[in-house]
Amino acid sequence: MNGFLGRVTTPFTFGLFAVSAISGLALFFHLGSNLFHSMHEWLSLLLLVPFFVHVWRNWGAMKGYFRRGSLIVPLALSLVAAAAFAIPAAMQGKTGSPRAAVMLMTQTPLDNLAPVLKTTPDALRANLLQRGYKVASTADTLASVAAASGAPAIKLLVEVMPSR
């Protein structure tokens, strides 16, 4: 087992880190967020397995980093950088995400969504029908209209958003 771990730990760490880095960059630049969000979250979690195996297998070297103090500054700076993002968000009470808001909007019946979009339910339904989407009634949600029409729900939401 130890020989197997030695052969695969570093390649898996490298491969999963590469996926995490590329998907993280795509998310940062808002490129294909629907493609990369779940991939980034789940495969970054999976990256923890080879990471911890790597640390375990190289624990002697890790102890050397601790002894020499060369690990303290990078860890401290990493915690400060994380705190720079977490503390302001916590102080402002930002616990939700834009993604959660979008999902909520796509799962809200058109009757209730229309006032948020500064229109009426019938005008919203007409707008969707004019764009070629299949809308049975104003009780439908954008998600159900999208599913019936073979389109992503986020696309429908973007299309019916009022212009600024």
Buried (B, 14 or more C-beta within 10 A) or exposed (E): EEEEBEEEBBEBBEBBBEBBEEBEEBBEEEEEBEEBBEBBEEBBEBBEEBBEBBEEBBEEEBEEBEEEEEBEEEEEEEEEEEEEEEEEEEEEEEEEEEEEEBBEBBEBBBBEBBEEBEBBBEBBBEBBEEBEBBBEEBEBBBBBBBBEBEBBBBBBBEEBEEEE
